């Protein structure tokens, strides 16, 4: 989906993916050391980054939609939460080496296979040794449900794909399953999900 389309989707008064943090992220955030430096990739209106900042982490986020970034900034300010929300696409982002203790990617499934490989390479570069990557996305079974996400098989995740994208990773969690989720009007109902927590080796 192009940037103008995302701007149109985010222009509604309500929040496209709701205001609550992603449930997988809520479950797994205990793994993050206190006051971690966290990057939230394609964080949209900020629901995950703002929640992490409220837990005491130092959060940087980016999204390619200017509308979403402005909503995230305004929402963070209204909650008196500090978050560095920036306007950027995947290929424009500066994937600085060893910059973050953790990187979070929740339903980042607009990327085609070529962009996805660049994305995960950038993420891995930005993680400090010992840092954590937390990812949730839809699997191919999601096409049977139609309750959110892309309709293009090439944009969906499998466990084998993740192992291929992250050959150096220590996988702390990698599973595929089905569950009911309620994340605003865009993600609602029985969903086919993949959860991943991976550590960049310290040595």
C-alpha positions in Angstrom: 0.0 0.0 0.0 1.4 3.4 -0.9 2.0 6.3 1.4 -1.1 8.3 0.3 -3.3 5.3 0.9 -1.9 4.9 4.4 -2.5 8.6 5.1 -6.1 8.2 4.0 -6.6 5.2 6.3 -5.0 7.0 9.3 -7.0 10.2 8.7 -10.1 8.9 10.5 -10.8 10.3 13.9 -10.4 7.0 15.7 -7.3 4.8 15.8 -7.1 2.3 13.0 -5.5 -0.4 15.1 -7.0 0.7 18.4 -5.3 2.3 21.4 -4.2 -0.8 23.3 -0.8 -2.2 22.8 -0.4 -5.4 20.8 -1.2 -8.4 23.1 2.0 -10.3 22.1 4.1 -7.3 22.9 2.4 -6.9 26.2 3.1 -10.6 27.0 6.7 -10.5 26.0 7.9 -7.0 27.1 9.0 -8.5 30.4 12.1 -9.7 28.6 13.3 -6.1 28.0 15.8 -4.8 30.6 14.6 -1.6 32.4 15.0 1.6 30.5 15.9 -0.2 27.3 16.5 1.8 24.1 13.8 0.5 21.8 13.0 1.0 18.1 9.4 0.5 17.0 9.3 -0.1 13.2 6.3 1.2 11.3 4.6 2.0 14.5 1.6 3.8 12.9 -0.3 6.0 15.4 2.0 4.9 18.2 0.0 2.4 20.2 3.0 0.2 20.9 5.8 2.7 21.2 3.8 4.9 23.5 2.9 1.9 25.7 6.6 0.9 25.9 7.6 4.5 26.8 5.0 4.5 29.5 6.8 1.4 30.9 10.0 3.4 31.3 11.8 2.6 28.0 13.5 5.1 25.7 11.5 4.7 22.5 12.2 5.8 18.9 9.6 5.0 16.3 9.1 5.6 12.7 6.4 5.3 10.1 6.0 6.3 6.5 2.6 8.0 7.0 2.8 11.6 8.0 -0.7 11.5 9.3 0.1 8.6 11.6 3.3 10.2 12.9 1.5 13.4 13.8 -1.3 11.4 15.6 1.4 9.5 17.5 3.2 12.7 18.6 -0.1 14.4 19.7 -1.2 11.3 21.6 2.1 10.9 23.4 2.0 14.6 24.4 -1.5 14.2 25.7 -0.4 11.3 27.8 2.8 13.1 29.0 4.9 10.3 27.5 8.2 11.0 25.8 8.6 9.2 22.4 10.8 10.2 19.5 8.3 9.6 16.6 9.8 10.2 13.2 8.6 10.2 9.6 10.5 7.7 7.5 10.1 4.6 5.3 12.0 1.4 5.6 14.5 2.3 2.9 15.0 5.9 4.2 15.7 4.9 7.8 19.2 5.1 9.1 19.8 1.7 10.4 22.6 2.7 12.7 24.9 -0.1 13.9 24.3 -1.4 17.5 22.0 1.4 18.3 19.1 -0.3 20.2 18.6 -2.8 23.0 15.5 -4.0 21.3 13.6 -3.7 18.0 9.8 -4.2 17.8 8.0 -5.0 14.5 4.2 -5.6 14.9 2.4 -6.5 11.7 5.0 -4.9 9.4 3.6 -6.7 6.4 3.5 -4.0 3.7 7.0 -5.1 2.6 7.4 -7.3 -0.4 10.1 -10.1 -0.2 12.9 -7.8 -1.4 12.1 -5.0 1.0 11.5 -7.5 3.8 15.0 -8.8 3.4 16.4 -5.2 3.5 14.2 -4.5 6.5 15.4 -7.5 8.6 19.0 -6.9 7.6 18.6 -3.3 8.9 17.0 -4.4 12.1 19.7 -6.9 12.8 22.4 -4.2 12.2 20.7 -1.9 14.6 20.4 -4.4 17.4 23.2 -4.3 20.0 24.9 -7.6 20.7 22.6 -9.3 23.2 19.7 -7.2 22.0 16.2 -8.6 21.4 13.9 -8.6 18.3 10.1 -8.9 18.9 8.0 -9.6 15.9 4.3 -10.5 15.3 2.7 -11.0 11.9 0.2 -13.0 10.0 0.9 -16.4 8.5 -0.5 -17.7 5.1 -3.5 -19.2 6.9 -4.7 -15.6 7.5 -5.9 -15.6 3.9 -8.6 -18.1 5.0 -9.8 -15.7 7.8 -9.8 -12.3 6.1 -9.7 -10.5 9.5 -6.9 -8.2 8.7 -3.5 -7.9 7.0 -2.4 -8.2 3.3 -4.2 -10.4 0.8 -0.9 -11.1 -0.9 0.7 -14.5 0.1 4.2 -13.0 -0.5 3.8 -10.6 2.3 2.9 -13.2 5.0 5.3 -14.8 7.5 6.3 -18.4 8.1 8.7 -19.9 10.6 11.1 -21.1 7.9 11.1 -17.6 6.4 12.1 -16.1 9.8 14.9 -18.6 10.2 16.2 -17.7 6.7 16.0 -14.0 7.4 17.8 -14.2 10.8 20.5 -16.9 10.3 22.5 -15.7 13.3 19.5 -15.4 15.7 19.0 -17.2 19.0 15.3 -17.9 18.9 13.7 -17.6 22.3 10.2 -17.9 20.9 9.0 -18.8 17.4 5.5 -20.2 17.0 2.5 -20.2 14.7 -1.0 -20.4 16.0 -4.5 -19.1 15.7 -6.2 -16.7 18.1 -8.9 -14.1 18.4 -7.5 -10.6 18.3 -9.2 -7.2 18.6 -7.0 -4.3 17.5 -9.4 -1.6 16.2 -11.3 -1.9 13.0 -8.3 -3.1 10.9 -7.5 -6.3 13.0 -10.6 -8.0 14.4 -11.5 -11.7 14.7 -9.9 -15.1 14.4 -6.4 -14.6 13.1 -3.4 -16.8 12.0 -0.4 -15.5 13.8 3.4 -15.9 14.1 5.2 -14.7 17.2 9.0 -14.3 17.3 11.4 -13.3 20.0 15.1 -13.5 18.9 18.3 -12.5 20.5 21.4 -11.2 18.7 24.3 -13.2 20.1 26.4 -11.3 22.5 29.6 -12.6 21.0 
